[in-house]
Each structure stands twice: as structure tokens, then as C-alpha cells.
Amino acid sequence: MREETILKEATFDSAVKYYVIATAIPLTLVIVGIPFLIIVLPLVYMIRTIEYRNIQCTLLERSLRVRRGVFNKVEKTIPLDKITDLGVLQGPVMRYCGVDAINVETAGQSGVGSALIHLVGIRDAKSFRDAVLEQRDRLADGKIAQAQPEAVESSNESTVLIREIRDTLGRIEKKLDNGN
């Protein structure tokens, strides 16, 4: 596996406040959940704080690499040419907390409306999204320029192969005609 140059590293704001509020709202709305606030909110705060110390998102020359996890470490590498969209998301609670999220969608992912990667708390998310999409387009433009000579060569090989098959079929027909 070859090493790729790091083009941009995403920085994360701690979105812990967002997760605490997003957990507290449903628990408060369900009257039975109010006593659980005392137990659940400190746990959410603790786990999410540790999680934000262990998250990385790196734009490389040909891929986007995401590392995250506290107990279960997960690393995903997505080739840029497979990325179909990077959506920037900000709901009302996120807006209140000043947090953005990015959804990475790829060609071939299953499920409608589901993102392959959902990153909450990326600082200056729109700038990072634009950098990823710009690099993806640069990569695609370079591949088109490189693919053209290969396509011509492949076309010539196919033409030669088709002519050989045609000639072979002609010989088979002559032998069949001579035999009858």
C-alpha cells in the first residue's frame, strides 16, 4: 500500500454540548425519562468527550480517511472517485450549539438517505467539504486525461481480436460448406 500525501486535516469542535442537549430533550419530553437524566447525561458527557479526543478525518490525494472510536476503533478509507456527495447538515439543536455535520455519500452504498459516514462537529465544515469535492474533481480530470490513450490502445486490441474471430468463423463456414 502506498503512502498518500495529506492535503487537509479536519479539525473538530467538541460537539459534546450538542449530544447532551439532544439526549436531554427526548428524556424531558417523556415524563418517565426525567429521573434518568441524572444518570444518562453525565455518561453521555463523559463518553462523547473521550470520543472527540479520538476522532480524525484526513483528506489524502486519492481518498478520505476517517478514524474514530473509543472502545471499538474504526478506520474507513473512502476513495475520492467513489464519493457522490458531501452534505453539510445543521439542525435546530446543532445551530443552537454552533455545530455542523458532514454526511459522506458514496456510489454503491445501500439504503436511501443513509450516509456512509456522519461526522458531527467539523470546524468550518463547508470549507472542508469544498476541499474534498475540489480534490475529487481534480482527480477525475486527471484520470480522464490518462484514460484516453489506454482507451485507444484497448480499442485497437479489441478490433484485432474481432477480426481474428471473424476470420476464424469464415474458415469454419468454408469447411462446413465443403463437407456437405
N, C-alpha and C positions, 0 to 999 in steps of 0.2 A: 504494500500500500504506500503510495507516495504522499509526501507531506505537501500540504497546500499552504499558501500564504494567507495569513489572517488579514482581511480587509477592514473589518469593523467588529467591535465587540459591543454588544448591547449592555447598557447599564440599567440596573433595576432600582426603582424606588421601593421601599418597603410598602407592600400593599396589605400589611397586617391589619391596619385600621379598617380597610375595606372588608376583609374577611370577618372581622369581629362584628362589624355593623350588619353585614349580610347574614350572619348567623343569628344575631340578636333579634332582628326584625321578625322572622318567622316564629321564633320561640316566644316572643312577646305577644304576637297575634294569636297564638294558640295559648289560651289561658293556662292550660296544664303545663306548658313548657316554661313558664316563668321561674319555678323553683330550680329548673335545670340550668338557668343562666349562670348561677353561682359556680357550677362545676364546669360547664361547657366553655364559657368564654375564656377563662384562664388557659384551658387546654388548647383552644384554637389559637390564642395569642402566642403561647409557647411554641407550638408545632410550626406555625407559619413563620415565626421569627427565625427559627432554625432553618426552615426551608429556604428562606430568602438569602441566607448565607451560602447556600449550596446550589444556586441556580446560575447557569451560564448560557448565553446564546451568542454564537460566533458566526459571522459571515466570512466564509472562505472563498477562494477563487471559483470553485465549482459546486459548492454545497453550503448548506446551512446546518450547523451543528448545535444541538441543544442538550445540555447536561443538567439533570435535576435529580432531586430525591434526597431523603434523609435516611430512611430505613432501606428502601429499595432504590438503588441508584439506577437511573435510566439515562442512556445516551442515544439520541436519534440523530442520524445524519441524512439530510434530505438533499438530493441532487437539485441544483437550481433549475435545470431544464424540466423537472417534474412538477415544480411549483406553478399552480394555475392562478392563485390569488393569495394576497396577504390582506386581510381585512383588519382595520382598526376599529375597535369596539369600545364604547363608553356608555354604560347605562346610568340611570339617575344616581344610584349609590356610588358608583365609580366617579361620576362627575363631582359629587359632593366631597369625595375623598381625594380628588385630583389624580386619579389613576386611569391609565389607558391599558387596553389589552390588544394583543395581536393574535388573529387566527390564521394559521398557515394551512392552506388547502392545496391538495395535490391531485394530479390526474391519476385516477386509479384508486383513490380512497373510497371506502364503502360508506354508505349512509348519506342521505341528503341532508345538507345543512350542518353536518358534523365536521369539525376541524381536526386535522391530524395532530396539530399542536396548538394549544391555547396558552399563551403567555400573558400573565397579568402583571402589571407594574413596570413595564418597559418605559424608561425615561425617554422622552421625545420619540414616541412610537412612530409618528408619521415620517420622521427623518430616517429612522431605521428601515421602515417599510420601503421607502423610496430608494434607499441604497441597495436593498436586496433585489428589488424589481429592476433597477438600472443594471446591476451586475448580471442578472438573469438575461436581460435583453442584449447586453454586450456579448455574453457567452453564446447566445443564439445566433447573433450576427456573425460571429467568428466561425461557428460551426457551418453555417450556410456557405461561407466563402471556402472553407476547407472541403466541404462535401461535394462541391461541384466537380472537381477533377476526378474524384473517386466515382461519382455517378457516371461520368463519361466512360471511364475505364470499365466499369461494371456493365454498361450498356454495350460496349464493344464485345466483351466476353459473352454476353447473352446472345448477341447477334451471331457470333461464330458458332455457338452451341446450337442455336436454332437451325442454322444452315446445315450443320452436320446431321442433325436429326432428320431434316428434310431429305438430304441425300441418302441416308440410310433407308428411309421409308420408300424412296424411289427404287432403290435396288431390290428391296423386298417385293415390291409390286411387280417388277420385271421377272423375278424368279417365280412368283405365283402365276403370272401370265404364261411363261414358258412351260410350266408344269402342267397346265390344263390344255 
